[in-house]
Amino acid sequence: QVRLVESGGGLVQLGGSLKLSCAASGFIANIDRMSWYRQAPGQERELVADITTSGATNYADSVKVRFIISSDKAENTVYLQMNSLKPEDTAVYYCNAAQGRYLNWWGRGTQVTVSS
């Protein structure tokens, strides 16, 4: 079992920044990818960014350049630095851990609200 706890969400003004954290615990030795997803009201959950154990990263087109995903293996924590935030970035942000193709775990999410 893997436990994921997100933190760092909140209310920020247009153009502001936030840094989300996802702390992982449990049987994490075989995790090979950590991801951030988001879900806005009435929308489907979408991939924001992910990072593999080798450090390879991938971003949704809508957040490229503005968001940076990183990991601290010693702390078992993944971060999402979000800059130049827009109202359309408003969503609940979820952390996901994946092992292989079929195993994955989710955190409970953290709310990010961007006011204009």
ChimeraX attribute file (.defattr): number of C-alpha atoms within 10 A of each C-alpha:
attribute: neighborCount
match mode: 1-to-1
recipient: residues
	/A:1	8
	/A:2	17
	/A:3	17
	/A:4	21
	/A:5	18
	/A:6	24
	/A:7	18
	/A:8	15
	/A:9	18
	/A:10	14
	/A:11	14
	/A:12	18
	/A:13	14
	/A:14	17
	/A:15	14
	/A:16	14
	/A:17	17
	/A:18	18
	/A:19	16
	/A:20	21
	/A:21	23
	/A:22	27
	/A:23	18
	/A:24	22
	/A:25	15
	/A:26	9
	/A:27	10
	/A:28	15
	/A:29	10
	/A:30	10
	/A:31	17
	/A:32	15
	/A:33	19
	/A:34	26
	/A:35	24
	/A:36	27
	/A:37	19
	/A:38	22
	/A:39	19
	/A:40	16
	/A:41	9
	/A:42	6
	/A:43	9
	/A:44	9
	/A:45	15
	/A:46	14
	/A:47	17
	/A:48	22
	/A:49	23
	/A:50	24
	/A:51	20
	/A:52	16
	/A:53	13
	/A:54	8
	/A:55	12
	/A:56	11
	/A:57	16
	/A:58	16
	/A:59	19
	/A:60	13
	/A:61	9
	/A:62	11
	/A:63	16
	/A:64	12
	/A:65	11
	/A:66	13
	/A:67	20
	/A:68	18
	/A:69	24
	/A:70	19
	/A:71	19
	/A:72	10
	/A:73	10
	/A:74	6
	/A:75	10
	/A:76	14
	/A:77	18
	/A:78	22
	/A:79	22
	/A:80	23
	/A:81	15
	/A:82	19
	/A:83	17
	/A:84	15
	/A:85	23
	/A:86	17
	/A:87	15
	/A:88	13
	/A:89	20
	/A:90	20
	/A:91	21
	/A:92	18
	/A:93	27
	/A:94	26
	/A:95	29
	/A:96	25
	/A:97	23
	/A:98	19
	/A:99	15
	/A:100	10
	/A:101	7
	/A:102	6
	/A:103	9
	/A:104	15
	/A:105	15
	/A:106	18
	/A:107	19
	/A:108	14
	/A:109	22
	/A:110	21
	/A:111	18
	/A:112	22
	/A:113	20
	/A:114	19
	/A:115	16
	/A:116	11
